[in-house]
Amino acid sequence: MANKGKAFDRKCQLGGWVLFIASSVFYGAASIRTGDLLGILGSLFFLVACFVFLIPFFFSDGDS
């Protein structure tokens, strides 16, 4: 039963990260459309940060 809850938690976390990545992409696209350099840089940093936070999600040793 505990494994079922853990799998559900991982799906929810992954879904949340996918939404964060999608919002970063759309924010970046809107910034490109308006020519806002600061917005473009902010969205790129946010996108990279999302991928950095996903590294342990996919490449963990399974202890936690």
HTML snippet that shows the backbone in 3Dmol.js (N, CA, C, O; Angstrom):
<script src="https://3Dmol.org/build/3Dmol-min.js"></script>
<div id="view" style="width:600px;height:400px;position:relative"></div>
<script>
const pdb = `
ATOM      1  N   MET A   1       0.821  -1.206   0.000  1.00  0.00           N
ATOM      2  CA  MET A   1       0.000   0.000   0.000  1.00  0.00           C
ATOM      3  C   MET A   1       0.860   1.265   0.000  1.00  0.00           C
ATOM      4  O   MET A   1       0.509   2.264  -0.627  1.00  0.00           O
ATOM      5  N   ALA A   2       1.993   1.209   0.712  1.00  0.00           N
ATOM      6  CA  ALA A   2       2.861   2.377   0.774  1.00  0.00           C
ATOM      7  C   ALA A   2       3.466   2.682  -0.591  1.00  0.00           C
ATOM      8  O   ALA A   2       3.668   3.848  -0.930  1.00  0.00           O
ATOM      9  N   ASN A   3       3.757   1.653  -1.373  1.00  0.00           N
ATOM     10  CA  ASN A   3       4.314   1.870  -2.710  1.00  0.00           C
ATOM     11  C   ASN A   3       3.320   2.564  -3.621  1.00  0.00           C
ATOM     12  O   ASN A   3       3.707   3.359  -4.478  1.00  0.00           O
ATOM     13  N   LYS A   4       2.027   2.265  -3.437  1.00  0.00           N
ATOM     14  CA  LYS A   4       0.987   2.901  -4.246  1.00  0.00           C
ATOM     15  C   LYS A   4       0.940   4.406  -3.970  1.00  0.00           C
ATOM     16  O   LYS A   4       0.826   5.209  -4.896  1.00  0.00           O
ATOM     17  N   GLY A   5       1.027   4.773  -2.712  1.00  0.00           N
ATOM     18  CA  GLY A   5       1.038   6.183  -2.340  1.00  0.00           C
ATOM     19  C   GLY A   5       2.281   6.887  -2.827  1.00  0.00           C
ATOM     20  O   GLY A   5       2.218   8.042  -3.248  1.00  0.00           O
ATOM     21  N   LYS A   6       3.427   6.195  -2.776  1.00  0.00           N
ATOM     22  CA  LYS A   6       4.674   6.782  -3.234  1.00  0.00           C
ATOM     23  C   LYS A   6       4.651   7.010  -4.750  1.00  0.00           C
ATOM     24  O   LYS A   6       5.144   8.027  -5.236  1.00  0.00           O
ATOM     25  N   ALA A   7       4.078   6.063  -5.487  1.00  0.00           N
ATOM     26  CA  ALA A   7       3.965   6.220  -6.941  1.00  0.00           C
ATOM     27  C   ALA A   7       3.052   7.393  -7.284  1.00  0.00           C
ATOM     28  O   ALA A   7       3.325   8.150  -8.216  1.00  0.00           O
ATOM     29  N   PHE A   8       1.967   7.538  -6.526  1.00  0.00           N
ATOM     30  CA  PHE A   8       1.052   8.662  -6.756  1.00  0.00           C
ATOM     31  C   PHE A   8       1.755   9.985  -6.478  1.00  0.00           C
ATOM     32  O   PHE A   8       1.582  10.952  -7.221  1.00  0.00           O
ATOM     33  N   ASP A   9       2.554  10.029  -5.402  1.00  0.00           N
ATOM     34  CA  ASP A   9       3.299  11.244  -5.076  1.00  0.00           C
ATOM     35  C   ASP A   9       4.273  11.609  -6.190  1.00  0.00           C
ATOM     36  O   ASP A   9       4.394  12.780  -6.550  1.00  0.00           O
ATOM     37  N   ARG A  10       4.970  10.610  -6.739  1.00  0.00           N
ATOM     38  CA  ARG A  10       5.918  10.874  -7.824  1.00  0.00           C
ATOM     39  C   ARG A  10       5.199  11.394  -9.065  1.00  0.00           C
ATOM     40  O   ARG A  10       5.701  12.290  -9.744  1.00  0.00           O
ATOM     41  N   LYS A  11       4.022  10.833  -9.366  1.00  0.00           N
ATOM     42  CA  LYS A  11       3.253  11.313 -10.524  1.00  0.00           C
ATOM     43  C   LYS A  11       2.813  12.754 -10.325  1.00  0.00           C
ATOM     44  O   LYS A  11       2.875  13.563 -11.251  1.00  0.00           O
ATOM     45  N   CYS A  12       2.376  13.067  -9.134  1.00  0.00           N
ATOM     46  CA  CYS A  12       1.948  14.446  -8.844  1.00  0.00           C
ATOM     47  C   CYS A  12       3.122  15.413  -8.926  1.00  0.00           C
ATOM     48  O   CYS A  12       2.992  16.506  -9.478  1.00  0.00           O
ATOM     49  N   GLN A  13       4.266  15.014  -8.378  1.00  0.00           N
ATOM     50  CA  GLN A  13       5.450  15.867  -8.440  1.00  0.00           C
ATOM     51  C   GLN A  13       5.902  16.075  -9.884  1.00  0.00           C
ATOM     52  O   GLN A  13       6.234  17.191 -10.283  1.00  0.00           O
ATOM     53  N   LEU A  14       5.912  15.012 -10.648  1.00  0.00           N
ATOM     54  CA  LEU A  14       6.310  15.130 -12.043  1.00  0.00           C
ATOM     55  C   LEU A  14       5.334  16.014 -12.813  1.00  0.00           C
ATOM     56  O   LEU A  14       5.752  16.832 -13.633  1.00  0.00           O
ATOM     57  N   GLY A  15       4.043  15.853 -12.555  1.00  0.00           N
ATOM     58  CA  GLY A  15       3.040  16.706 -13.198  1.00  0.00           C
ATOM     59  C   GLY A  15       3.244  18.168 -12.849  1.00  0.00           C
ATOM     60  O   GLY A  15       3.096  19.039 -13.705  1.00  0.00           O
ATOM     61  N   GLY A  16       3.580  18.441 -11.606  1.00  0.00           N
ATOM     62  CA  GLY A  16       3.853  19.814 -11.186  1.00  0.00           C
ATOM     63  C   GLY A  16       5.059  20.402 -11.891  1.00  0.00           C
ATOM     64  O   GLY A  16       5.032  21.559 -12.312  1.00  0.00           O
ATOM     65  N   TRP A  17       6.126  19.607 -12.024  1.00  0.00           N
ATOM     66  CA  TRP A  17       7.323  20.088 -12.708  1.00  0.00           C
ATOM     67  C   TRP A  17       7.055  20.310 -14.187  1.00  0.00           C
ATOM     68  O   TRP A  17       7.583  21.257 -14.770  1.00  0.00           O
ATOM     69  N   VAL A  18       6.247  19.459 -14.803  1.00  0.00           N
ATOM     70  CA  VAL A  18       5.893  19.651 -16.212  1.00  0.00           C
ATOM     71  C   VAL A  18       5.136  20.976 -16.374  1.00  0.00           C
ATOM     72  O   VAL A  18       5.366  21.708 -17.337  1.00  0.00           O
ATOM     73  N   LEU A  19       4.253  21.277 -15.453  1.00  0.00           N
ATOM     74  CA  LEU A  19       3.523  22.551 -15.512  1.00  0.00           C
ATOM     75  C   LEU A  19       4.458  23.746 -15.310  1.00  0.00           C
ATOM     76  O   LEU A  19       4.312  24.768 -15.981  1.00  0.00           O
ATOM     77  N   PHE A  20       5.416  23.619 -14.388  1.00  0.00           N
ATOM     78  CA  PHE A  20       6.396  24.690 -14.196  1.00  0.00           C
ATOM     79  C   PHE A  20       7.207  24.914 -15.465  1.00  0.00           C
ATOM     80  O   PHE A  20       7.448  26.057 -15.855  1.00  0.00           O
ATOM     81  N   ILE A  21       7.629  23.833 -16.110  1.00  0.00           N
ATOM     82  CA  ILE A  21       8.412  23.949 -17.339  1.00  0.00           C
ATOM     83  C   ILE A  21       7.579  24.586 -18.445  1.00  0.00           C
ATOM     84  O   ILE A  21       8.064  25.448 -19.178  1.00  0.00           O
ATOM     85  N   ALA A  22       6.324  24.158 -18.564  1.00  0.00           N
ATOM     86  CA  ALA A  22       5.443  24.738 -19.577  1.00  0.00           C
ATOM     87  C   ALA A  22       5.234  26.232 -19.326  1.00  0.00           C
ATOM     88  O   ALA A  22       5.240  27.027 -20.266  1.00  0.00           O
ATOM     89  N   SER A  23       5.051  26.612 -18.069  1.00  0.00           N
ATOM     90  CA  SER A  23       4.847  28.038 -17.778  1.00  0.00           C
ATOM     91  C   SER A  23       6.102  28.837 -18.086  1.00  0.00           C
ATOM     92  O   SER A  23       6.010  29.979 -18.536  1.00  0.00           O
ATOM     93  N   SER A  24       7.274  28.257 -17.851  1.00  0.00           N
ATOM     94  CA  SER A  24       8.525  28.937 -18.183  1.00  0.00           C
ATOM     95  C   SER A  24       8.653  29.140 -19.685  1.00  0.00           C
ATOM     96  O   SER A  24       9.090  30.197 -20.140  1.00  0.00           O
ATOM     97  N   VAL A  25       8.271  28.124 -20.453  1.00  0.00           N
ATOM     98  CA  VAL A  25       8.348  28.227 -21.919  1.00  0.00           C
ATOM     99  C   VAL A  25       7.395  29.316 -22.431  1.00  0.00           C
ATOM    100  O   VAL A  25       7.772  30.123 -23.280  1.00  0.00           O
ATOM    101  N   PHE A  26       6.171  29.334 -21.918  1.00  0.00           N
ATOM    102  CA  PHE A  26       5.212  30.345 -22.366  1.00  0.00           C
ATOM    103  C   PHE A  26       5.611  31.746 -21.914  1.00  0.00           C
ATOM    104  O   PHE A  26       5.419  32.716 -22.647  1.00  0.00           O
ATOM    105  N   TYR A  27       6.162  31.852 -20.714  1.00  0.00           N
ATOM    106  CA  TYR A  27       6.650  33.144 -20.233  1.00  0.00           C
ATOM    107  C   TYR A  27       7.792  33.631 -21.118  1.00  0.00           C
ATOM    108  O   TYR A  27       7.868  34.814 -21.450  1.00  0.00           O
ATOM    109  N   GLY A  28       8.677  32.712 -21.499  1.00  0.00           N
ATOM    110  CA  GLY A  28       9.777  33.068 -22.387  1.00  0.00           C
ATOM    111  C   GLY A  28       9.282  33.480 -23.761  1.00  0.00           C
ATOM    112  O   GLY A  28       9.787  34.438 -24.347  1.00  0.00           O
ATOM    113  N   ALA A  29       8.290  32.756 -24.280  1.00  0.00           N
ATOM    114  CA  ALA A  29       7.730  33.100 -25.590  1.00  0.00           C
ATOM    115  C   ALA A  29       7.086  34.483 -25.564  1.00  0.00           C
ATOM    116  O   ALA A  29       7.238  35.261 -26.506  1.00  0.00           O
ATOM    117  N   ALA A  30       6.376  34.784 -24.499  1.00  0.00           N
ATOM    118  CA  ALA A  30       5.758  36.111 -24.383  1.00  0.00           C
ATOM    119  C   ALA A  30       6.828  37.196 -24.277  1.00  0.00           C
ATOM    120  O   ALA A  30       6.667  38.286 -24.825  1.00  0.00           O
ATOM    121  N   SER A  31       7.910  36.900 -23.579  1.00  0.00           N
ATOM    122  CA  SER A  31       8.999  37.871 -23.455  1.00  0.00           C
ATOM    123  C   SER A  31       9.697  38.087 -24.787  1.00  0.00           C
ATOM    124  O   SER A  31      10.078  39.209 -25.119  1.00  0.00           O
ATOM    125  N   ILE A  32       9.865  37.015 -25.549  1.00  0.00           N
ATOM    126  CA  ILE A  32      10.467  37.147 -26.879  1.00  0.00           C
ATOM    127  C   ILE A  32       9.568  37.990 -27.773  1.00  0.00           C
ATOM    128  O   ILE A  32      10.046  38.841 -28.523  1.00  0.00           O
ATOM    129  N   ARG A  33       8.272  37.747 -27.689  1.00  0.00           N
ATOM    130  CA  ARG A  33       7.311  38.488 -28.524  1.00  0.00           C
ATOM    131  C   ARG A  33       7.365  39.988 -28.237  1.00  0.00           C
ATOM    132  O   ARG A  33       7.253  40.804 -29.152  1.00  0.00           O
ATOM    133  N   THR A  34       7.535  40.346 -26.966  1.00  0.00           N
ATOM    134  CA  THR A  34       7.582  41.767 -26.611  1.00  0.00           C
ATOM    135  C   THR A  34       8.993  42.333 -26.636  1.00  0.00           C
ATOM    136  O   THR A  34       9.175  43.545 -26.521  1.00  0.00           O
ATOM    137  N   GLY A  35       9.992  41.473 -26.786  1.00  0.00           N
ATOM    138  CA  GLY A  35      11.366  41.944 -26.826  1.00  0.00           C
ATOM    139  C   GLY A  35      11.930  42.296 -25.462  1.00  0.00           C
ATOM    140  O   GLY A  35      12.855  43.103 -25.368  1.00  0.00           O
ATOM    141  N   ASP A  36      11.397  41.712 -24.417  1.00  0.00           N
ATOM    142  CA  ASP A  36      11.829  41.996 -23.051  1.00  0.00           C
ATOM    143  C   ASP A  36      13.018  41.106 -22.693  1.00  0.00           C
ATOM    144  O   ASP A  36      12.842  39.933 -22.363  1.00  0.00           O
ATOM    145  N   LEU A  37      14.220  41.660 -22.757  1.00  0.00           N
ATOM    146  CA  LEU A  37      15.433  40.887 -22.506  1.00  0.00           C
ATOM    147  C   LEU A  37      15.479  40.352 -21.081  1.00  0.00           C
ATOM    148  O   LEU A  37      15.876  39.206 -20.868  1.00  0.00           O
ATOM    149  N   LEU A  38      15.083  41.152 -20.112  1.00  0.00           N
ATOM    150  CA  LEU A  38      15.090  40.709 -18.727  1.00  0.00           C
ATOM    151  C   LEU A  38      14.112  39.542 -18.518  1.00  0.00           C
ATOM    152  O   LEU A  38      14.416  38.598 -17.788  1.00  0.00           O
ATOM    153  N   GLY A  39      12.959  39.610 -19.151  1.00  0.00           N
ATOM    154  CA  GLY A  39      11.990  38.521 -19.069  1.00  0.00           C
ATOM    155  C   GLY A  39      12.505  37.245 -19.723  1.00  0.00           C
ATOM    156  O   GLY A  39      12.279  36.146 -19.216  1.00  0.00           O
ATOM    157  N   ILE A  40      13.198  37.393 -20.851  1.00  0.00           N
ATOM    158  CA  ILE A  40      13.771  36.240 -21.536  1.00  0.00           C
ATOM    159  C   ILE A  40      14.814  35.571 -20.647  1.00  0.00           C
ATOM    160  O   ILE A  40      14.803  34.352 -20.479  1.00  0.00           O
ATOM    161  N   LEU A  41      15.709  36.368 -20.081  1.00  0.00           N
ATOM    162  CA  LEU A  41      16.737  35.809 -19.203  1.00  0.00           C
ATOM    163  C   LEU A  41      16.130  35.161 -17.967  1.00  0.00           C
ATOM    164  O   LEU A  41      16.572  34.094 -17.541  1.00  0.00           O
ATOM    165  N   GLY A  42      15.120  35.803 -17.393  1.00  0.00           N
ATOM    166  CA  GLY A  42      14.461  35.233 -16.221  1.00  0.00           C
ATOM    167  C   GLY A  42      13.794  33.909 -16.534  1.00  0.00           C
ATOM    168  O   GLY A  42      13.873  32.971 -15.740  1.00  0.00           O
ATOM    169  N   SER A  43      13.141  33.821 -17.677  1.00  0.00           N
ATOM    170  CA  SER A  43      12.477  32.567 -18.035  1.00  0.00           C
ATOM    171  C   SER A  43      13.492  31.470 -18.334  1.00  0.00           C
ATOM    172  O   SER A  43      13.248  30.303 -18.026  1.00  0.00           O
ATOM    173  N   LEU A  44      14.624  31.826 -18.928  1.00  0.00           N
ATOM    174  CA  LEU A  44      15.671  30.835 -19.185  1.00  0.00           C
ATOM    175  C   LEU A  44      16.279  30.319 -17.879  1.00  0.00           C
ATOM    176  O   LEU A  44      16.487  29.116 -17.723  1.00  0.00           O
ATOM    177  N   PHE A  45      16.560  31.220 -16.950  1.00  0.00           N
ATOM    178  CA  PHE A  45      17.086  30.795 -15.648  1.00  0.00           C
ATOM    179  C   PHE A  45      16.084  29.902 -14.922  1.00  0.00           C
ATOM    180  O   PHE A  45      16.464  28.902 -14.315  1.00  0.00           O
ATOM    181  N   PHE A  46      14.807  30.264 -14.985  1.00  0.00           N
ATOM    182  CA  PHE A  46      13.776  29.462 -14.337  1.00  0.00           C
ATOM    183  C   PHE A  46      13.660  28.087 -14.986  1.00  0.00           C
ATOM    184  O   PHE A  46      13.480  27.087 -14.291  1.00  0.00           O
ATOM    185  N   LEU A  47      13.762  28.031 -16.304  1.00  0.00           N
ATOM    186  CA  LEU A  47      13.698  26.757 -17.016  1.00  0.00           C
ATOM    187  C   LEU A  47      14.876  25.862 -16.636  1.00  0.00           C
ATOM    188  O   LEU A  47      14.700  24.672 -16.377  1.00  0.00           O
ATOM    189  N   VAL A  48      16.058  26.431 -16.605  1.00  0.00           N
ATOM    190  CA  VAL A  48      17.240  25.658 -16.198  1.00  0.00           C
ATOM    191  C   VAL A  48      17.088  25.174 -14.762  1.00  0.00           C
ATOM    192  O   VAL A  48      17.423  24.030 -14.457  1.00  0.00           O
ATOM    193  N   ALA A  49      16.588  26.029 -13.880  1.00  0.00           N
ATOM    194  CA  ALA A  49      16.395  25.633 -12.481  1.00  0.00           C
ATOM    195  C   ALA A  49      15.402  24.479 -12.366  1.00  0.00           C
ATOM    196  O   ALA A  49      15.588  23.584 -11.541  1.00  0.00           O
ATOM    197  N   CYS A  50      14.359  24.491 -13.177  1.00  0.00           N
ATOM    198  CA  CYS A  50      13.395  23.384 -13.162  1.00  0.00           C
ATOM    199  C   CYS A  50      14.072  22.074 -13.531  1.00  0.00           C
ATOM    200  O   CYS A  50      13.832  21.048 -12.894  1.00  0.00           O
ATOM    201  N   PHE A  51      14.912  22.103 -14.550  1.00  0.00           N
ATOM    202  CA  PHE A  51      15.612  20.882 -14.962  1.00  0.00           C
ATOM    203  C   PHE A  51      16.618  20.440 -13.895  1.00  0.00           C
ATOM    204  O   PHE A  51      16.805  19.241 -13.682  1.00  0.00           O
ATOM    205  N   VAL A  52      17.263  21.392 -13.226  1.00  0.00           N
ATOM    206  CA  VAL A  52      18.200  21.041 -12.155  1.00  0.00           C
ATOM    207  C   VAL A  52      17.455  20.340 -11.021  1.00  0.00           C
ATOM    208  O   VAL A  52      17.952  19.357 -10.470  1.00  0.00           O
ATOM    209  N   PHE A  53      16.277  20.833 -10.671  1.00  0.00           N
ATOM    210  CA  PHE A  53      15.498  20.202  -9.616  1.00  0.00           C
ATOM    211  C   PHE A  53      14.970  18.832 -10.031  1.00  0.00           C
ATOM    212  O   PHE A  53      14.661  18.010  -9.169  1.00  0.00           O
ATOM    213  N   LEU A  54      14.861  18.571 -11.326  1.00  0.00           N
ATOM    214  CA  LEU A  54      14.403  17.271 -11.809  1.00  0.00           C
ATOM    215  C   LEU A  54      15.502  16.215 -11.848  1.00  0.00           C
ATOM    216  O   LEU A  54      15.199  15.026 -11.948  1.00  0.00           O
ATOM    217  N   ILE A  55      16.763  16.615 -11.773  1.00  0.00           N
ATOM    218  CA  ILE A  55      17.869  15.651 -11.832  1.00  0.00           C
ATOM    219  C   ILE A  55      17.729  14.564 -10.768  1.00  0.00           C
ATOM    220  O   ILE A  55      17.798  13.386 -11.119  1.00  0.00           O
ATOM    221  N   PRO A  56      17.539  14.890  -9.492  1.00  0.00           N
ATOM    222  CA  PRO A  56      17.416  13.811  -8.506  1.00  0.00           C
ATOM    223  C   PRO A  56      16.131  12.986  -8.683  1.00  0.00           C
ATOM    224  O   PRO A  56      16.052  11.847  -8.224  1.00  0.00           O
ATOM    225  N   PHE A  57      15.149  13.560  -9.339  1.00  0.00           N
ATOM    226  CA  PHE A  57      13.892  12.837  -9.570  1.00  0.00           C
ATOM    227  C   PHE A  57      14.133  11.639 -10.494  1.00  0.00           C
ATOM    228  O   PHE A  57      13.542  10.576 -10.304  1.00  0.00           O
ATOM    229  N   PHE A  58      14.985  11.810 -11.474  1.00  0.00           N
ATOM    230  CA  PHE A  58      15.251  10.744 -12.442  1.00  0.00           C
ATOM    231  C   PHE A  58      16.505   9.950 -12.158  1.00  0.00           C
ATOM    232  O   PHE A  58      16.609   8.790 -12.556  1.00  0.00           O
ATOM    233  N   PHE A  59      17.466  10.562 -11.469  1.00  0.00           N
ATOM    234  CA  PHE A  59      18.749   9.908 -11.246  1.00  0.00           C
ATOM    235  C   PHE A  59      19.053   9.722  -9.757  1.00  0.00           C
ATOM    236  O   PHE A  59      20.167   9.994  -9.309  1.00  0.00           O
ATOM    237  N   SER A  60      18.075   9.264  -9.003  1.00  0.00           N
ATOM    238  CA  SER A  60      18.305   9.007  -7.576  1.00  0.00           C
ATOM    239  C   SER A  60      18.702   7.552  -7.384  1.00  0.00           C
ATOM    240  O   SER A  60      18.467   6.709  -8.249  1.00  0.00           O
ATOM    241  N   ASP A  61      19.309   7.270  -6.232  1.00  0.00           N
ATOM    242  CA  ASP A  61      19.748   5.915  -5.953  1.00  0.00           C
ATOM    243  C   ASP A  61      18.628   5.059  -5.355  1.00  0.00           C
ATOM    244  O   ASP A  61      18.832   3.874  -5.092  1.00  0.00           O
ATOM    245  N   GLY A  62      17.465   5.639  -5.141  1.00  0.00           N
ATOM    246  CA  GLY A  62      16.311   4.879  -4.673  1.00  0.00           C
ATOM    247  C   GLY A  62      16.206   4.746  -3.171  1.00  0.00           C
ATOM    248  O   GLY A  62      15.336   4.027  -2.681  1.00  0.00           O
ATOM    249  N   ASP A  63      17.083   5.431  -2.412  1.00  0.00           N
ATOM    250  CA  ASP A  63      17.047   5.347  -0.952  1.00  0.00           C
ATOM    251  C   ASP A  63      15.874   6.089  -0.337  1.00  0.00           C
ATOM    252  O   ASP A  63      15.359   5.682   0.704  1.00  0.00           O
ATOM    253  N   SER A  64      15.450   7.165  -0.965  1.00  0.00           N
ATOM    254  CA  SER A  64      14.374   7.973  -0.380  1.00  0.00           C
ATOM    255  C   SER A  64      13.066   7.774  -1.066  1.00  0.00           C
ATOM    256  O   SER A  64      12.069   8.386  -0.684  1.00  0.00           O
TER     257      SER A  64
END
`;
const viewer = $3Dmol.createViewer("view");
viewer.addModel(pdb, "pdb");
viewer.setStyle({}, {cartoon: {color: "spectrum"}});
viewer.zoomTo();
viewer.render();
</script>
